[in-house]
Amino acid sequence: MSPKVRRILKVIFGIGAAAFVLWFGYWFMVDNRFIDEGHPKGRFTPLVEWLHEVVKKRTGIAS
């Protein structure tokens, strides 16, 4: 495989990987399938809320 073809494939796979990570992050954190509509904290999953609590405890920042 020539270096030019290898570079093109790296770019294509890199863009694909970045798109997948962004899509999966959205799907996992704010997609409707993971939302508890009656939850007082809003539109985030228990995982995101747990991470938020951990960050608050570690940093002392309450947002």
KABELLIN-V360784 format. One record per residue. N is the residue number from 1. RES is the residue in one letter. SS is DSSP state (H for helix, E for strand, - for the rest). D_FIRST is the distance of its C-alpha to the first C-alpha in whole Angstrom. Layout:
# KABELLIN-V360784
{{N RES SS D_FIRST} {N RES SS D_FIRST}}
This chain:
# KABELLIN-V360784
{{1 M - 0} {2 S - 4} {3 P H 7} {4 K H 8} {5 V H 6} {6 R H 7} {7 R H 10} {8 I H 11} {9 L H 10} {10 K H 12} {11 V H 15} {12 I H 15} {13 F H 16} {14 G H 18} {15 I H 20} {16 G H 21} {17 A H 22} {18 A H 24} {19 A H 25} {20 F H 26} {21 V H 28} {22 L H 30} {23 W H 31} {24 F H 31} {25 G H 34} {26 Y H 36} {27 W H 36} {28 F H 37} {29 M H 39} {30 V H 41} {31 D - 40} {32 N H 44} {33 R H 43} {34 F H 44} {35 I - 46} {36 D - 50} {37 E - 52} {38 G - 55} {39 H - 54} {40 P - 56} {41 K - 53} {42 G - 51} {43 R - 47} {44 F - 45} {45 T - 44} {46 P H 46} {47 L H 43} {48 V H 43} {49 E H 47} {50 W H 47} {51 L H 44} {52 H H 46} {53 E H 49} {54 V H 47} {55 V H 46} {56 K H 50} {57 K H 51} {58 R H 49} {59 T H 49} {60 G - 53} {61 I - 52} {62 A - 53} {63 S - 52}}
